[in-house]
Amino acid sequence: MPVSVEDLNTEAWTVYGRRQLDRGYVPPVPERLEWTPWEGIGPGAEILGDVTGTRVLDIGSGAGHHAVHLARVHGARVTAIELSPTQHRRATGTHAGTPGVRFVHGDVVDHLRTAEPFDAAYAIGSLAFTDPYRVLPALRDGLRPGAPLVLSLLHTDLHGRGPSTTVAPREQTIRLRDDPPLPTRMWVLTPQLWEDLLSEHGFRIEAVDLLRPRDESNPVVQQLIRARRLPDRSARVSSRPRTTRPPAPHAAIGVGAIVLGDRGVLLGRHRHGTLELPGGTVEAGESLEATVVRELAEETGLIARPDDVTLLGTLVDHVGDVVRVTVGALVGAWQGRPATRPDESVGDWAWYPLDRLPDGLFVCSAQILTAWRPDLPVDHPPAHFTPYAHRTARGATGAVAAPEEAPA
């Protein structure tokens, strides 16, 4: 009889906990709540709001150090639930009797069926080991309306493999020092898929951040998702439909820039999971070349001049009844190295060979690339392309002003 995914995962964490018990290792209670394996990366407990005196659920609490921090430093009343018996033993062996913390050995879905609704819930690296179609309805029913739910989830693993685009578990491993890796199956999903799942099950997404270690050689990326449990439907505020009158005439235009180096074309990952060229919306009074230069600097840190920009042509398509206009451009020279920029929705910049372009390209970027190189095997909705008369020869790139590197 085949082993279920959640039984496989429980066994892996049980072996992991046993190995840590044998070593006598218990992680110290942190000075701040850490959402990643790396200290000081990203926000702390403040994203849960003021939890003083509130009932907080720690899902997959492991050795219990995060729960103890919330109780000691922030005055929360934490229920720390853990399915692995050895992980639960690690927590109770060190922190039993901690004021404000209740350690529970069991399944979170079963626990939520009978528990009083919680004021907040969080999971640090643990929710992806449980079928989202099983745990998310339980969380919706087990949280009071308006309660925050914060999830730290794997996005890119040690092998540089990014998230899946389908809601299905995949093979991953848990590694601990020189011990044999432990096989697991995890739901490692794109931010957009997590957003769709949470929205489907009664949550509103407030923010999605991709967190990276300071060590640039470490490929691991964590997602940090902040959501909030919506009010029950009977308490929801209604809205009225739009008028049937046509909107006032207007125009929206954007640019997308092809930056081509020796290792391929530069693409960044949007917080929703798509891969796309640098680009954005044209501002009032701005030339198209100036928009390319500005967006390139804002999103990647690369510096170019308007004279380095060749406009390729105009793409026109539509979403529903809304006409969309995009101008493709080729950047022939630049200075600097691409890096993730603060407060930008696109980051994790990397070079991709043209003969090995990744799946999941943003529609506008895919259209620009195939307008420039019609031989590229990229699928996308059709768009009408009008090339400009001075379009450069296919594949011309110019020289770069500085060495390229993988994204910072």
KOLTIVO-742397 format. One record per atom (N, C-alpha, C): x, y, z; residue in one letter. Coordinates in steps of 0.02 Angstrom, whole numbers, padded with zeros to 5 digits, always signed. Layout:
BEGIN
XYZA ...
//
This chain:
BEGIN
+00042-00060+00000M +00000+00000+00000M +00044+00062+00000M +00034+00109-00048P +00077+00167-00052P +00069+00213+00009P +00124+00246+00028V +00123+00292+00084V +00096+00359+00061V +00051+00389+00100S +00024+00454+00081S +00077+00508+00087S +00065+00564+00052V +00113+00619+00054V +00124+00643+00125V +00070+00653+00162E +00077+00681+00229E +00108+00631+00278E +00097+00565+00268D +00131+00515+00309D +00206+00515+00294D +00223+00522+00230L +00294+00526+00211L +00328+00586+00243L +00294+00643+00242N +00322+00704+00271N +00328+00699+00347N +00277+00670+00379T +00280+00662+00452T +00338+00617+00472T +00349+00563+00434E +00405+00519+00449E +00471+00555+00440E +00477+00596+00388A +00540+00633+00376A +00555+00679+00435A +00503+00715+00459W +00515+00761+00515W +00524+00724+00581W +00497+00665+00585T +00509+00625+00645T +00582+00602+00648T +00608+00580+00591V +00679+00561+00589V +00723+00622+00601V +00705+00679+00571Y +00744+00740+00582Y +00746+00758+00656Y +00688+00756+00688G +00685+00772+00760G +00725+00724+00802G +00724+00659+00783R +00762+00609+00821R +00837+00623+00815R +00859+00642+00755R +00930+00658+00746R +00951+00718+00788R +00907+00768+00792Q +00924+00826+00833Q +00921+00810+00907Q +00875+00767+00927L +00874+00744+00997L +00938+00707+01015L +00960+00664+00969D +01022+00627+00981D +01082+00673+00989D +01081+00729+00953R +01136+00778+00958R +01127+00822+01020R +01067+00823+01048G +01054+00867+01104G +01048+00940+01084G +01029+00952+01020Y +01026+01021+00995Y +00955+01049+00998Y +00948+01107+01029V +00886+01145+01027V +00903+01216+01007V +00871+01244+00956P +00888+01312+00935P +00873+01362+00990P +00913+01414+00996P +00899+01465+01047P +00836+01505+01029P +00804+01532+01080V +00747+01575+01068V +00773+01639+01035V +00748+01658+00976P +00776+01715+00941P +00757+01781+00974P +00798+01832+00960E +00783+01899+00984E +00727+01932+00944E +00718+01910+00882R +00664+01933+00840R +00635+01873+00802R +00574+01878+00779L +00544+01823+00742L +00575+01821+00672L +00604+01765+00655E +00638+01757+00591E +00595+01714+00545E +00578+01740+00486W +00536+01705+00438W +00576+01662+00390W +00642+01667+00391T +00685+01629+00347T +00739+01595+00388T +00779+01551+00358P +00836+01521+00394P +00892+01570+00407P +00888+01632+00382W +00943+01679+00386W +00923+01737+00432W +00965+01750+00481E +00950+01802+00530E +00948+01871+00498E +00899+01911+00520G +00896+01981+00500G +00871+01994+00430G +00844+01944+00397I +00818+01952+00329I +00742+01962+00333I +00718+02017+00307G +00646+02029+00305G +00620+02058+00371G +00554+02063+00376P +00524+02093+00435P +00525+02045+00494P +00499+02069+00551G +00494+02028+00611G +00421+02015+00628G +00407+02009+00693A +00340+01992+00716A +00290+02048+00705A +00314+02108+00688E +00268+02164+00680E +00216+02153+00625E +00231+02109+00577I +00182+02099+00523I +00122+02058+00547I +00125+02029+00606L +00066+01996+00635L +00020+02047+00669L +00043+02110+00676G +00005+02159+00713G +00019+02154+00787G -00019+02190+00826D -00012+02188+00899D -00044+02123+00925D -00003+02076+00948V -00028+02012+00970V -00031+02007+01047V -00021+02062+01080T -00023+02061+01153T -00090+02034+01178T -00088+01980+01217G -00148+01952+01246G -00192+01914+01197G -00172+01908+01135T -00213+01874+01085T -00194+01801+01078T -00239+01761+01050R -00227+01690+01039R -00197+01681+00969R -00136+01655+00967V -00099+01648+00905V -00084+01574+00894V -00093+01551+00832L -00079+01481+00814L -00013+01477+00776L +00034+01437+00802D +00097+01422+00769D +00090+01354+00736D +00088+01352+00669I +00075+01291+00631I +00141+01256+00615I +00149+01195+00638G +00212+01160+00627G +00267+01193+00666G +00259+01194+00733S +00300+01236+00776S +00370+01209+00788S +00385+01148+00767G +00452+01122+00773G +00478+01121+00845G +00537+01151+00855A +00568+01151+00922A +00538+01204+00968A +00490+01242+00944G +00452+01287+00988G +00483+01355+01001G +00541+01370+00972H +00576+01432+00990H +00540+01495+00965H +00505+01489+00908H +00468+01548+00884H +00408+01563+00929H +00373+01511+00950A +00316+01520+00994A +00337+01552+01060A +00394+01529+01087V +00418+01556+01150V +00436+01630+01142V +00466+01648+01086H +00482+01718+01073H +00419+01761+01074H +00367+01739+01038L +00305+01779+01035L +00274+01787+01104L +00277+01735+01145A +00248+01739+01212A +00289+01785+01257A +00355+01775+01257R +00399+01814+01302R +00405+01887+01283R +00414+01900+01219V +00430+01968+01197V +00368+02007+01179V +00317+01974+01153H +00259+02010+01127H +00195+01996+01167H +00199+01954+01217G +00141+01943+01260G +00084+01905+01229G +00099+01865+01177A +00047+01826+01145A +00032+01763+01185A -00028+01736+01174R -00047+01671+01202R -00045+01622+01143R +00009+01583+01139V +00023+01543+01079V +00005+01470+01090V -00031+01442+01041T -00039+01370+01036T +00009+01345+00982T +00058+01307+01003A +00110+01282+00958A +00095+01209+00941A +00071+01197+00880I +00050+01129+00862I +00101+01098+00815I +00117+01035+00828E +00169+00999+00791E +00148+00927+00782E +00151+00901+00721L +00130+00833+00706L +00186+00782+00720L +00249+00801+00712S +00304+00755+00724S +00314+00744+00799S +00312+00682+00823P +00320+00670+00895P +00389+00690+00921P +00441+00681+00881T +00507+00699+00905T +00518+00774+00906T +00490+00809+00858Q +00494+00882+00859Q +00455+00909+00920Q +00396+00880+00933H +00357+00901+00992H +00397+00887+01056H +00433+00830+01057R +00472+00813+01116R +00529+00863+01126R +00559+00886+01072R +00612+00936+01077R +00585+01000+01109R +00525+01020+01087A +00496+01082+01113A +00479+01076+01187A +00444+01023+01205T +00422+01016+01275T +00480+01000+01321T +00531+00966+01295G +00589+00950+01337G +00627+01012+01359G +00621+01066+01320T +00658+01127+01337T +00613+01183+01363T +00552+01188+01334H +00511+01247+01347H +00445+01231+01383H +00436+01170+01406A +00374+01155+01442A +00366+01201+01502A +00306+01225+01511G +00293+01270+01567G +00305+01343+01552G +00326+01360+01491T +00336+01430+01473T +00270+01467+01476T +00265+01520+01514P +00202+01557+01518P +00180+01582+01449P +00116+01572+01434G +00089+01597+01371G +00095+01549+01313G +00126+01490+01323V +00135+01442+01268V +00103+01376+01287V +00063+01350+01243R +00034+01283+01251R +00059+01240+01193R +00095+01187+01208F +00121+01142+01157F +00071+01085+01145F +00053+01074+01081V +00004+01023+01063V +00036+00976+01012V +00032+00911+01025H +00054+00861+00977H -00007+00838+00939H -00010+00851+00873G -00067+00830+00835G -00070+00862+00767G -00124+00848+00731D -00135+00873+00663D -00173+00940+00668D -00149+00991+00633V -00179+01057+00639V -00251+01058+00615V -00266+01019+00563V -00335+01019+00537V -00382+00990+00589V -00362+00934+00620D -00403+00905+00673D -00411+00952+00732D -00357+00986+00750H -00359+01031+00807H -00407+01089+00795H -00406+01116+00735L -00448+01174+00720L -00522+01158+00719L -00540+01094+00711R -00611+01076+00710R -00645+01090+00777R -00608+01086+00831T -00638+01094+00898T -00612+01154+00936T -00561+01187+00911A -00531+01243+00948A -00573+01307+00939A -00569+01350+00988E -00598+01416+00981E -00560+01454+00927E -00593+01494+00885P -00558+01529+00832P -00500+01571+00858P -00445+01571+00819F -00385+01607+00838F -00386+01678+00811F -00346+01722+00844D -00341+01792+00824D -00288+01803+00771D -00242+01755+00762A -00189+01760+00712A -00159+01690+00704A -00127+01679+00647A -00093+01615+00635A -00033+01627+00590A +00017+01584+00598Y +00076+01590+00555Y +00107+01520+00548Y +00146+01512+00494A +00183+01450+00482A +00249+01469+00451A +00303+01447+00481I +00370+01462+00456I +00398+01399+00424I +00392+01396+00358G +00420+01340+00320G +00381+01275+00324G +00324+01274+00358S +00291+01211+00372S +00227+01198+00331S +00192+01250+00309L +00127+01238+00278L +00132+01200+00213L +00189+01206+00178A +00197+01173+00113A +00201+01097+00118A +00204+01069+00178F +00205+00997+00186F +00135+00967+00193F +00083+01010+00189T +00014+00987+00196T -00025+01009+00135T -00070+00966+00112D -00111+00980+00054D -00150+01045+00066D -00140+01097+00024P -00175+01160+00036P -00251+01154+00032P -00275+01106-00007Y -00348+01098-00011Y -00377+01067+00054Y -00333+01041+00096R -00356+01014+00161R -00346+01065+00216R -00289+01101+00216V -00274+01145+00272V -00305+01214+00266V -00312+01240+00206L -00339+01309+00200L -00412+01315+00221L -00456+01268+00204P -00524+01273+00231P -00525+01270+00307P -00482+01230+00337A -00479+01225+00410A -00455+01291+00440A -00407+01323+00408L -00383+01388+00433L -00437+01442+00426L -00472+01440+00370R -00527+01489+00362R -00577+01482+00419R -00596+01420+00435D -00646+01408+00488D -00616+01418+00558D -00549+01413+00564G -00518+01416+00629G -00489+01484+00648G -00498+01533+00604L -00476+01601+00618L -00537+01647+00621L -00535+01696+00665R -00590+01743+00668R -00587+01789+00607R -00642+01818+00586P -00641+01866+00530P -00593+01923+00544P -00552+01940+00494G -00503+01993+00501G -00436+01970+00529G -00429+01907+00548A -00367+01883+00578A -00312+01878+00525A -00250+01897+00543P -00195+01890+00496P -00171+01817+00491P -00148+01799+00432L -00116+01734+00420L -00051+01750+00382L +00007+01732+00412V +00072+01746+00381V +00106+01679+00369V +00129+01670+00307L +00159+01607+00286L +00227+01619+00256L +00277+01583+00281S +00343+01581+00250S +00348+01515+00213S +00361+01518+00148L +00358+01459+00105L +00419+01457+00059L +00439+01397+00041L +00494+01389-00007L +00473+01414-00076L +00518+01450-00108H +00506+01474-00177H +00557+01443-00225H +00621+01447-00208T +00674+01418-00249T +00719+01376-00204T +00732+01314-00225D +00767+01268-00180D +00843+01271-00189D +00879+01227-00153L +00952+01226-00154L +00981+01213-00223L +00941+01182-00267H +00963+01167-00335H +00945+01222-00384H +00918+01278-00358G +00897+01333-00401G +00832+01320-00437G +00795+01269-00417R +00732+01253-00449R +00677+01297-00420R +00643+01334-00463G +00591+01379-00442G +00525+01344-00429G +00473+01382-00413P +00409+01353-00394P +00372+01321-00452P +00326+01276-00434S +00285+01241-00484S +00227+01285-00505S +00202+01273-00564T +00145+01311-00590T +00080+01271-00587T +00082+01213-00555T +00022+01174-00544T +00018+01156-00470T -00043+01148-00445V -00053+01134-00374V -00045+01059-00363V +00017+01039-00355A +00033+00968-00344A +00098+00964-00305A +00105+00913-00261P +00168+00907-00224P +00223+00881-00268P +00284+00897-00251R +00341+00872-00289R +00395+00849-00240R +00443+00811-00265E +00495+00784-00223E +00544+00838-00201E +00556+00841-00136Q +00607+00884-00107Q +00642+00843-00053Q +00695+00870-00025T +00730+00835+00029T +00743+00883+00087T +00748+00855+00147I +00769+00891+00206I +00841+00871+00220I +00884+00920+00226R +00956+00907+00236R +00977+00931+00305R +01018+00891+00338L +01045+00909+00404L +01118+00886+00407L +01162+00934+00402R +01234+00921+00406R +01254+00865+00358R +01290+00815+00383D +01314+00761+00340D +01268+00700+00342D +01210+00705+00375D +01163+00649+00377D +01133+00637+00308D +01110+00576+00295P +01077+00563+00231P +01015+00608+00224P +01004+00635+00165P +00945+00679+00155P +00880+00639+00164P +00829+00674+00188L +00765+00642+00201L +00716+00660+00146L +00688+00611+00111P +00641+00626+00056P +00575+00651+00083P +00549+00703+00050T +00483+00730+00066T +00448+00746+00001T +00385+00765+00008R +00348+00793-00049R +00315+00858-00024R +00326+00911-00063M +00304+00977-00042M +00264+01011-00097M +00219+01055-00075W +00184+01099-00121W +00224+01164-00126W +00270+01166-00176V +00312+01225-00189V +00281+01261-00248V +00241+01312-00235L +00199+01343-00285L +00219+01415-00298L +00201+01440-00357T +00214+01510-00372T +00173+01555-00326T +00196+01616-00313P +00156+01662-00273P +00085+01671-00301P +00078+01671-00367Q +00011+01680-00396Q -00034+01621-00378Q -00007+01560-00379L -00048+01502-00360L -00068+01506-00287L -00021+01525-00243W -00039+01532-00172W -00093+01585-00164W -00085+01640-00200E -00135+01694-00196E -00204+01668-00219E -00205+01631-00274D -00268+01603-00298D -00300+01556-00247D -00258+01513-00217L -00284+01465-00168L -00311+01501-00106L -00274+01549-00081L -00296+01585-00022L -00360+01625-00036L -00363+01656-00094S -00423+01694-00112S -00483+01648-00119S -00472+01590-00148E -00526+01540-00156E -00554+01518-00088E -00511+01518-00037H -00532+01491+00028H -00544+01546+00080H -00559+01606+00057G -00584+01657+00103G -00532+01702+00134G -00475+01713+00100F -00423+01758+00125F -00410+01812+00073F -00389+01870+00097R -00367+01925+00054R -00292+01932+00061R -00256+01934+00005I -00183+01941+00005I -00166+02015+00015I -00122+02028+00063E -00100+02097+00076E -00030+02111+00049E +00013+02061+00047A +00080+02071+00020A +00112+02003+00008A +00155+02001-00043V +00197+01942-00057V +00268+01968-00068V +00315+01944-00028D +00384+01965-00035D +00428+01903-00048D +00480+01912-00088L +00530+01860-00099L +00592+01879-00060L +00613+01835-00014L +00669+01849+00031L +00728+01805+00012L +00787+01835+00010R +00848+01801-00012R +00902+01808+00040R +00947+01760+00044P +01004+01766+00091P +01054+01818+00067P +01096+01841+00113R +01148+01889+00094R +01202+01855+00052R +01212+01790+00061D +01261+01752+00023D +01235+01743-00049D +01265+01778-00096E +01240+01776-00165E +01248+01708-00197E +01291+01665-00169S +01300+01599-00199S +01245+01550-00178S +01205+01569-00129N +01150+01527-00105N +01088+01540-00148N +01063+01491-00185P +01007+01504-00231P +00939+01504-00197P +00935+01485-00133V +00870+01477-00101V +00834+01544-00095V +00770+01543-00111V +00726+01602-00103V +00665+01580-00064V +00644+01621-00017Q +00583+01608+00022Q +00529+01659+00004Q +00467+01635+00000Q +00410+01679-00007Q +00385+01697+00063Q +00365+01759+00071L +00331+01780+00132L +00264+01810+00112L +00211+01774+00130I +00143+01793+00109I +00105+01818+00170I +00077+01878+00163R +00035+01906+00216R -00037+01908+00190R -00081+01875+00226A -00151+01871+00206A -00194+01887+00267A -00259+01896+00254R -00305+01911+00308R -00371+01875+00294R -00398+01844+00346R -00460+01807+00340R -00517+01857+00328R -00554+01847+00273L -00608+01891+00255L -00668+01882+00302L -00710+01933+00307P -00772+01924+00345P -00815+01870+00314P -00859+01841+00355D -00907+01793+00328D -00949+01827+00275D -00972+01788+00227R -01007+01817+00169R -01067+01860+00190R -01103+01839+00242S -01162+01877+00263S -01143+01946+00289S -01079+01954+00309A -01057+02019+00336A -01019+02060+00284A -01013+02035+00223R -00975+02069+00171R -01012+02130+00146R -00975+02181+00127V -01005+02242+00098V -01017+02231+00024V -01076+02250+00000S -01094+02239-00070S -01064+02293-00114S -01063+02280-00178S -01040+02330-00227S -01090+02332-00284S -01087+02386-00323R -01134+02392-00379R -01096+02383-00444R -01130+02363-00497P -01095+02353-00561P -01075+02420-00591P -01026+02416-00637R -01006+02476-00674R -01062+02500-00719R -01060+02564-00736T -01107+02590-00784T -01094+02561-00853T -01146+02558-00894T -01139+02532-00962T -01114+02585-01010T -01108+02648-00987R -01082+02700-01031R -01009+02688-01045R -00985+02703-01105P -00914+02692-01121P -00871+02739-01080P -00810+02718-01064P -00765+02762-01025P -00741+02820-01067P -00717+02871-01033A -00687+02928-01068A -00625+02905-01106A -00612+02934-01165P -00553+02913-01203P -00490+02921-01162P -00446+02871-01167H -00383+02874-01132H -00333+02828-01166H -00271+02834-01148A -00219+02791-01176A -00173+02768-01121A -00152+02704-01124A -00103+02677-01077A -00049+02645-01119A +00013+02663-01107I +00067+02637-01147I +00126+02618-01102I +00157+02563-01120G +00215+02540-01081G +00271+02520-01127G +00330+02507-01096V +00389+02485-01134V +00416+02421-01103V +00449+02382-01145G +00485+02323-01121G +00553+02322-01155G +00606+02311-01115A +00674+02319-01140A +00710+02251-01146A +00737+02237-01204I +00779+02178-01214I +00851+02198-01199I +00879+02169-01146V +00949+02179-01129V +00984+02113-01142V +01024+02110-01194L +01054+02047-01216L +01129+02049-01205L +01154+02001-01166G +01225+01995-01153G +01252+01929-01177G +01313+01914-01158D +01346+01853-01182D +01311+01790-01157D +01277+01795-01099R +01244+01736-01070R +01169+01733-01084R +01145+01779-01124G +01075+01777-01142G +01039+01842-01128G +00973+01837-01122V +00931+01896-01112V +00916+01903-01038V +00910+01964-01014L +00899+01978-00943L +00824+01974-00928L +00806+01931-00879L +00737+01924-00857L +00734+01926-00781L +00682+01955-00754G +00671+01957-00683G +00607+01922-00664G +00602+01901-00601R +00542+01866-00578R +00498+01915-00540R +00436+01921-00563H +00386+01962-00528H +00365+01927-00464H +00343+01965-00414R +00322+01935-00351R +00264+01886-00361R +00228+01890-00417H +00175+01842-00431H +00200+01780-00469H +00266+01779-00484G +00295+01718-00511G +00314+01720-00585G +00287+01767-00624T +00303+01771-00694T +00373+01798-00705T +00403+01780-00762L +00468+01806-00781L +00458+01859-00835L +00494+01915-00830E +00481+01969-00877E +00542+02012-00889E +00539+02049-00945L +00591+02097-00963L +00585+02158-00917L +00640+02196-00911P +00633+02261-00877P +00585+02305-00916P +00547+02345-00882G +00500+02390-00917G +00448+02418-00870G +00403+02457-00899G +00350+02486-00859G +00312+02538-00898G +00276+02580-00863T +00229+02628-00892T +00263+02694-00908T +00245+02722-00965V +00271+02788-00985V +00239+02842-00942V +00280+02886-00916E +00254+02942-00876E +00241+03002-00919E +00198+03046-00896A +00179+03106-00934A +00241+03147-00950A +00247+03169-01013G +00302+03211-01035G +00367+03174-01047G +00366+03107-01045E +00427+03068-01050E +00432+03036-01119E +00491+03037-01149S +00501+03001-01212S +00504+02926-01199S +00493+02887-01251L +00496+02814-01244L +00566+02792-01225L +00617+02823-01255E +00686+02804-01238E +00701+02821-01165E +00676+02878-01142A +00688+02898-01073A +00653+02850-01025A +00594+02826-01045T +00559+02777-01003T +00600+02713-00995T +00628+02689-01050V +00670+02629-01047V +00728+02639-01000V +00763+02696-01006V +00821+02711-00963V +00800+02714-00890V +00745+02748-00876R +00722+02755-00806R +00702+02688-00777R +00660+02649-00813E +00637+02585-00788E +00695+02537-00778E +00743+02538-00823L +00801+02493-00817L +00839+02509-00753L +00850+02574-00739A +00885+02593-00678A +00845+02576-00616A +00780+02590-00617E +00738+02579-00558E +00732+02505-00541E +00725+02462-00592E +00712+02391-00580E +00775+02350-00572E +00829+02367-00608T +00888+02324-00609T +00951+02358-00583T +00953+02425-00580G +01014+02460-00563G +01060+02472-00621G +01044+02446-00681L +01086+02458-00739L +01077+02529-00764L +01131+02560-00787I +01130+02629-00811I +01141+02630-00886I +01094+02660-00922A +01100+02668-00994A +01083+02740-01012A +01096+02759-01075R +01079+02825-01100R +01024+02817-01153R +00985+02869-01165P +00935+02864-01218P +00965+02844-01285P +01028+02866-01299D +01060+02848-01362D +01076+02774-01367D +01076+02739-01309D +01089+02666-01309D +01027+02626-01324D +00969+02659-01330V +00905+02625-01337V +00881+02628-01410V +00866+02570-01439T +00836+02566-01505T +00764+02542-01498T +00717+02583-01519L +00646+02563-01516L +00631+02517-01574L +00601+02459-01560L +00589+02408-01610L +00522+02416-01645L +00471+02435-01608G +00405+02441-01639G +00351+02439-01586G +00289+02443-01609T +00231+02446-01565T +00190+02383-01569T +00172+02355-01512L +00128+02297-01507L +00061+02320-01480L +00008+02300-01513V -00060+02317-01492V -00100+02253-01484V -00127+02242-01424D -00174+02187-01413D -00226+02211-01364D -00263+02166-01334H -00315+02188-01288H -00327+02134-01236H -00351+02156-01179V -00375+02111-01126V -00449+02130-01115V -00494+02084-01134G -00564+02102-01135G -00575+02157-01187G -00605+02212-01166D -00616+02269-01211D -00564+02324-01203D -00513+02311-01163V -00462+02363-01150V -00404+02353-01198V -00389+02405-01237V -00333+02402-01284V -00269+02415-01246V -00218+02375-01261R -00154+02380-01228R -00100+02394-01280R -00057+02444-01268V -00004+02465-01314V +00063+02456-01279V +00108+02420-01310T +00175+02408-01282T +00227+02421-01335T +00280+02457-01318V +00335+02471-01364V +00395+02430-01342V +00420+02388-01388G +00480+02349-01374G +00542+02389-01389G +00595+02376-01351A +00658+02413-01361A +00717+02366-01351A +00772+02383-01383L +00835+02346-01376L +00886+02393-01345L +00917+02372-01289V +00968+02412-01256V +01036+02387-01278V +01074+02430-01313G +01137+02409-01343G +01197+02414-01297G +01194+02455-01246A +01251+02463-01201A +01225+02486-01133A +01262+02468-01080W +01241+02487-01013W +01301+02482-00966W +01293+02509-00908Q +01344+02503-00856Q +01313+02473-00794Q +01353+02436-00756G +01330+02408-00693G +01314+02334-00698G +01288+02308-00643R +01269+02238-00638R +01197+02233-00614R +01158+02189-00643P +01087+02185-00623P +01079+02160-00551P +01036+02193-00514A +01025+02175-00444A +00953+02189-00426A +00927+02151-00379T +00860+02164-00353T +00860+02232-00318T +00810+02272-00333R +00806+02340-00306R +00751+02343-00253R +00762+02382-00199P +00711+02388-00147P +00647+02417-00175P +00591+02392-00150D +00524+02418-00165D +00502+02405-00237D +00538+02364-00275E +00517+02347-00343E +00482+02279-00341E +00432+02270-00384S +00394+02208-00385S +00429+02153-00425S +00481+02172-00463V +00518+02123-00504V +00590+02123-00479V +00618+02063-00471G +00687+02057-00448G +00715+01989-00469G +00764+01965-00432D +00795+01899-00446D +00818+01897-00520D +00852+01950-00542W +00871+01955-00613W +00923+01903-00631W +00915+01874-00691A +00961+01822-00714A +00963+01823-00790A +01018+01795-00816W +01026+01790-00889W +01002+01722-00913W +00962+01722-00967Y +00933+01660-00993Y +00952+01654-01067Y +00986+01599-01086P +01003+01589-01157P +00940+01588-01200P +00944+01616-01259L +00885+01620-01303L +00860+01551-01324L +00904+01502-01325D +00882+01434-01344D +00857+01394-01285D +00857+01425-01224R +00831+01390-01165R +00790+01439-01123R +00744+01474-01155L +00702+01521-01118L +00656+01483-01071L +00641+01510-01012P +00600+01474-00963P +00526+01479-00978P +00488+01434-00949D +00415+01440-00951D +00394+01497-00906D +00332+01519-00914G +00303+01569-00869G +00322+01640-00885G +00337+01655-00950L +00352+01724-00969L +00289+01767-00965L +00297+01829-00944F +00243+01878-00945F +00223+01890-01017F +00157+01895-01030V +00132+01899-01099V +00166+01954-01138V +00170+02015-01111C +00200+02071-01147C +00273+02057-01165C +00310+02027-01118S +00380+02011-01131S +00386+01958-01186S +00343+01908-01184A +00344+01857-01236A +00329+01887-01304A +00281+01934-01308Q +00264+01966-01371Q +00322+02007-01397Q +00356+02044-01353I +00414+02084-01375I +00469+02040-01402I +00485+01986-01366L +00539+01942-01387L +00525+01911-01456L +00463+01889-01468T +00449+01857-01533T +00440+01909-01588T +00422+01971-01571A +00422+02024-01622A +00493+02038-01645A +00540+02037-01598W +00611+02047-01614W +00641+01987-01648W +00625+01927-01622R +00652+01864-01650R +00593+01816-01663R +00562+01820-01722P +00504+01778-01735P +00518+01703-01732P +00582+01683-01734D +00599+01613-01733D +00599+01584-01662D +00592+01626-01611L +00593+01600-01542L +00529+01560-01529L +00536+01499-01499P +00478+01455-01488P +00439+01474-01425P +00408+01533-01426V +00372+01558-01368V +00298+01565-01386V +00255+01535-01346D +00183+01541-01356D +00156+01601-01318D +00108+01636-01348H +00075+01693-01315H +00015+01714-01355H -00031+01752-01326P -00088+01777-01364P -00065+01822-01421P -00102+01825-01475P -00080+01865-01533P -00081+01940-01518P -00037+01976-01552A -00035+02049-01547A -00015+02076-01615A -00038+02136-01631H -00019+02168-01695H +00044+02207-01685H +00097+02190-01723F +00162+02223-01716F +00175+02268-01776F +00191+02331-01762T +00211+02378-01814T +00283+02397-01803T +00330+02371-01844P +00401+02388-01832P +00415+02459-01852P +00464+02489-01819Y +00487+02556-01837Y +00538+02550-01893Y +00543+02603-01933A +00583+02600-01994A +00657+02588-01980A +00682+02612-01922H +00753+02607-01908H +00770+02545-01867H +00726+02495-01866R +00738+02435-01826R +00805+02403-01844R +00844+02383-01794T +00910+02355-01806T +00904+02283-01831T +00959+02257-01855A +00961+02189-01880A +00947+02140-01823A +00918+02082-01839R +00901+02032-01789R +00963+02010-01752R +00960+02014-01685G +01014+01988-01643G +01069+02038-01627G +01066+02099-01657A +01118+02148-01641A +01113+02169-01569A +01170+02171-01534T +01168+02186-01463T +01211+02245-01444T +01262+02261-01481G +01309+02312-01459G +01355+02284-01406G +01396+02326-01378A +01443+02303-01327A +01420+02324-01258A +01435+02284-01209V +01418+02302-01141V +01476+02339-01110V +01459+02383-01063A +01511+02425-01034A +01543+02396-00971A +01512+02341-00946A +01538+02311-00884A +01524+02237-00886A +01563+02197-00850P +01549+02125-00847P +01480+02111-00819P +01451+02057-00842E +01385+02037-00817E +01393+01988-00761E +01340+01981-00721E +01341+01931-00668E +01270+01908-00655E +01264+01853-00618A +01198+01829-00597A +01168+01880-00550A +01101+01878-00540P +01069+01928-00500P +01094+01929-00428P +01097+01989-00399A +01118+01994-00330A +01063+01974-00283A 
//
